[in-house]
Every structure is written in structure tokens, then in C-alpha cells.
Amino acid sequence: MSRDLLRVVARPAFKNQAVNPYNARIYGGMDRYGIQVVEYGPAALLARPDIVHVHWPESSFNHGLLGARLTTHALLLALKSARQRGAKIVWTMHNLRAHERRYPSTEAVFWQRFLPLVDATIALSQASLDFARQARPEIADKPSFVVRHPDYRGAYPDDVDRIEARRRLGLPPETQAVITFFGHIKAYKNVPALIETVRALPPDIVLLVAGRARDPSAAELIRNAAGNDPRIRLTLRHIEDDETQLFFRAADLVALPYHDILNSGTALLALSFDRPVWLSVGGEPSEGGANTVADGVDAASAASATDASGSARALARDLQAAVGTQWVRSGPLSAEQLQAALLGSQQLPERTSGDHLRLFSPAAVTQTTAGVFHSVVAQP
């Protein structure tokens, strides 16, 4: 790597592009800011990077315990070594704990060791930063930056209209409205409750549930909730890139009925396909909605379910300020809420220029992230 460039090792950088283009959209233009980004690995770490940028360190705890222990132990050793060699550790706070919450005590030990190694943090909104500082007091005094999640416009094929998307998905011509749930099927996403709520809506409303369920029991719960109702269309598998547009372009509304939420890439994906988002926040409904993949806080570090609802409402206001209340709505999960959101969606165009997402431009996000890296390196 050139010694003239600021050197960043990212975990991950580009290797997850086929699953989630998020990282590639951030790092793709870094060279114009004097930054070289390479994939995390032993050789890259030995080359004495200026920064190690860590995303989703908690994700290992969504799988087997032995693998989680080995992976996180190796990460902690690598970060400690890189720091001793002069690197700064930057953590983007997509989540504050593992979604599945399978091994809370083991995960708590990881956070106790990981957080002291972090030199600076990045949050995807001011609301999520405020919430993270409350939930993780260890980061409260560390340099923190807000860098928005980039949009996904142009990242996936997008050449069908609503009529064609519904035809390809085999929806009956008499369908009046379509609600889509899209993404990996996990317990915290509350899909069975969404299905039951949609089944209480008028019979000309269809729900599309699209995404892989790694846990067979989660898939079984969803199938049981759907029963034999023909309005509930289940596609419980990996969705290929060229299929993604069908589930969004067919929709009038994208529903995210999560129990609690910190950030949501799916919300940005929906907005990138010009589809309005409805987000469950629990408690009293807000006037509009919220964005942004995933989850609240760790049980040991505060934040009850009420706190999680509060963070979602704060995120709702944050995103509304960025894209407008017509694009994002939120409230407790109910048939009335979904009907109101569907009614509001009728006022929106089927396809836009993307001007509503100007604050989420990948070029702007790359520039802001580059500024963060230079700022962190300049700190003593």
C-alpha cells in the first residue's frame, strides 16, 4: 500500500457486496480523498494501517457459541495488536447487541473487552448516537460522528413498473394494495404478528413476505400464521438481486414490524425503490415514521422495551426530517395503522428522481466518512 495514502482496514470492506452493497458504496470513492481501503485480514493488519474500521462485531453471536467465541477472541487480539502498532479503531454502531440474543453472558464479556479498544464511533443518525451513549456509557466520552446510511439507488436492477412486478409475482389482477416485508426472517422482526394484522385487513390487500429464514422454527411460525390465506404470499428463501425489485416495485407500502430498532438498511432499500415505509415503534403512534437494520440495547447496559420504543420514535422524527413525513410513518402495529399508511401511499408517485434521498447520497456519505477518518487520525 502507498505510504502517501491514509490506510484503512475495514471489516468488512468489499467482500459482503453481494449480500449488502452498503460497505462498497461507502468505500468505493475513498481514493479521491487520499484514503486506501483494504479488506480486513492478517496481511492488511501487519501493514500497519492508520485505522481499523469495524462493522457488526456482534454478528458472530447470532450463530454457534464456539464459532462466536473464536471469532470475537481473534478480533479482540487483532484490534489490540493493531492499536499497539499505532492504528485507531473506529466502530460504526449498526447495532448495540446481537439480534438473536442467544448468549448474553458471553456477549457481555465481549463488549467489556471491545469497547475500551474503540477510539471513535460512527452512528447513522443523531438519534441513534444519543441512544447509544445512554445504552453504552463506555463510549459517551469518545469522539463520535454521525454519518448517514447511503441509499441503494442503482445498486440493484430496477426496470419494471408496478403492473409488471405484480404480474411476475403472480398476484391476481383484482389486488388493490400490496404490503411488502423484505429481509432475513428473524424473531425480533415480528413477522407473524404482521401477518395476523394484515389478515384483519380487507380481502383485496396482499402481504408479500420475502426473505430467508435460517431458523426452521421461525419459518414454521410464519407458515402457521399465514395458514391457507391466499393473500399472504410467502417467499422464504434468499432473494436474488434481479428479483429484489419485484417485491418493492409491486408494493404500495413496505412494513417493518420490528420489536425494537436502532438502524434499518431495509428502510433505505425501500425508499431507494420509491416505496414508503411503515415502522412499528410501540406505544403511542407518532405523526410519521422512522428509518434505519436494527436493534436496541444490551440487557446489562440499560434500555428497557420502553427505551427502545423511545429510540424508534426519535429515529422516526430524524428520518422524517430528512425525507419527509409522507415517506415514513410509524406507530403501534394495528390494522388501523396499516390502513392509514396505505391511504397515505396513494398520494406518492410510483417512481421518482430520488430527490427525497439527497441526504443519503453515497458520494456525500463517502465524503463525510473520509472526513471522519482524517479527523480521527489527527487526534492525539
PyMOL commands that set and color helices and strands:
alter all, ss='L'
color gray80, all
select helices_A, chain A and resi 22-27+30-33+42-46+57-62+65-84+104-117+126-135+137-139+162-168+187-189+191-198+216-226+241-249+265-272+299-301+305-323+335-345+355-360+362-378
alter helices_A, ss='H'
color red, helices_A
select strands_A, chain A and resi 6-11+35-39+51-55+88-92+120-123+144-146+177-182+205-210+232-235+253-256+277-280+328-331
alter strands_A, ss='S'
color yellow, strands_A
deselect
rebuild
show_as cartoon
